[in-house]
Amino acid sequence: MTTVKGIKSAVDLFLAKEAKRKPRDRVPAAQRARSEHEAAFELQLRAERLDYAQEYRFCERMWRFDFAFPAQKVAVEIEGGIWTNGRHSRGNGMESDMRKYNRAASLGWIVLRGSPAMVQSLELLNATKDVLLERRGDDAGKVYLDGEARAVVQDELNKAGRAIIDSLRERQSAPPSNGAGNNRKEI
């Protein structure tokens, strides 16, 4: 027969073992339960009928975003434990986050970071909607180019622009065909 004292000692033993667990024994972030703030933000996104992905892996590393809008390359990270010396406010955790966010930026992502208070006040939701609208613009089919493709497109636009200007200058320097004076302005 199990006694209350026996149950108490089993719970105490379990808690003592749990406190001694090494970080590598802990559940990976991708398998960890969501925080209440992530759950609240998810409800807010659903209420707004926004199409999002959770725990979205955005690059070759195992880094994931809490929430992502891949088509617009917009991500949302909810930084918990900022007032309790949690992972996001200690040196190693902050450096790891910086590496992650820098990699995301190099791939063209906008990463919005928010605190639990920003989730509760709807500030993070409003910021997310603003950025999504800006990224979508009037044309939802907008294309975002990486550095090399952007340079090629810019070069082609410059060539086309120069060709148009040269064509206008040639027309301007040609004598008027109807004999009237030249009223054209210099470009």
N, C-alpha and C positions, 0 to 999 in steps of 0.2 A: 504494500500500500504506500502511495506517495503522500508525503506530508508537506505542509506549507514550508517548514524549515528546509526540507530537501529541495523543494523547488527554488527557494531563495538562494540556496548555496549553488545550485546549478546555474541560475541566472548570473550570480556574482562571478562564478568561474568563467562563464561565457564572456561577460563584459571585460574581465581582466585579460583574457586572450585577445579579444577584439582590439583593446587599447594597445597591445604589443605588436599588432600586425605591422609588417613593413610595407612601405608604399607600393612595392612591386606586387604585393599580394592583393592589392585593392582592385576593384572592378574598373576596367578601362572606361574612359569618358564616354565613348560611343555607346556603351552598354549601361551606363549609369542612369538612374531614374532622373527625370526632369525635375527641376526645382519648381516650387509653387509660382515663382515669378515667370518662368518660362511657360508654364501652363496658363497663367493669366494672359500673357502676351499672345499665346496661340489662340485663346478665346477671342481676343480683340481682333486678331487678323481674320478669324472666321466670321466674326460679326460684320467686318468690312468687306467680306467676300474676296479677299486677296489670295491669289494662288501662290503658295510658298512651298519650300522644301525644308525639312528639319534635319539637323545633323548632316548637312551637305558637305561632302568632300570636294574641295575646289581645286586641288593640285595633286602633284605626284606624291606628296607626303601624306601622312595620316591626318593632317589638320582638317578640321570640320568647322563649319559655322553653325551657331545655334539655329538660325533661320536664314534662308537664302531665297533670292528671287533670281535664278540663274539667267533668264532671258535678258534681264536688265543689268546683271552683274552687280546687284545690291545685296549686302549681307547685314545681318543684325546679330550682335553679340550682347548678351546680358551678363554683366560682370557682377557676380555675387561676392559677398564677403568683403566689400571694400571698406567697411567700418570696423571689421573684426579681425584685421590682420589676416585675411583670407589669401588664397592663392594669387589673386589678381593684384594684390597690394604689397606683395613681398618681392624682393629682388629677382629671384630666379623665375617666378611666375610672370612678372612684368616683362622681363627680357624675352621669354618664350612668346608671350603675346605680341611683343614688338616684331619679332621675326615673322610670326604668322601674318600680322597685318601688313608688314612691308612686302611680303611675298604676294599677298592678295592685291595690293596696290600695283605691283609690277605686272600683274595679270589683268589690270583694268577694273578691279572691283572697288566699289565704295563700301566701306565697312562703317556702319553706325554702331556706336557703343553706348549702352545704357545701363543705368543702375536699377535696382528694384523700385526705388522711389519714382524713377522716370517711367517705369511700367505702370505703376499705380496711378500716376497723374495723367496718363495718356500722352505724355510728352514724347516718348519714344515712338508710339504709334503714329502720331502726327508728323514727326520728323521722317519716319519711314514712308508715309504716304506722299509727303512733299518730294522726297528724292525719287520715288518711283514715278511720280507725275513728270518731274523734270527729265528723268532718263527716257521716259516714253515719249514725251513731247507731243506735238500734234501728230507726228508720224510714228506709230507704234513699231514700224519696221526699221527703225533707225539702226545703223550698223556702227559698232565700235571697233576701231582698228588698233592692232598692236603697233609698236614703234616702227617696224620695218614697212608694214603695209601703209601706215600713215605717211611715211616719207615718200613712198612711190606715188600715192594718190596726190600728195601735195606737189610733187614734181610735175605730174601730168597737169594739174590745175594751173601751175605757174606757166607751163608751156602754152596751154590753151589761152590763158590771159594775155601772154605776150603776143600771140598770133592775132588775137582780136584787136589789141592796141595797134599793132603794125598795120593791120587792114584799115583801121579807122584813119591812121595817119596818111596812108597811101591815098585814100579817098579825099582827104582834106587837101592834100598837095596837088591833086589833079585839077586841071582848069575846069571851070564850070561849063557844062554843055549847052546851057540855054543863053549864054552871053551875059547873064546878070552878074552882079558883083558877088564876091565871096563873103557870105555872112556867117561862115562857120567859125567856131571858137577853137583856139589851140588846145590840144590835149596834152 
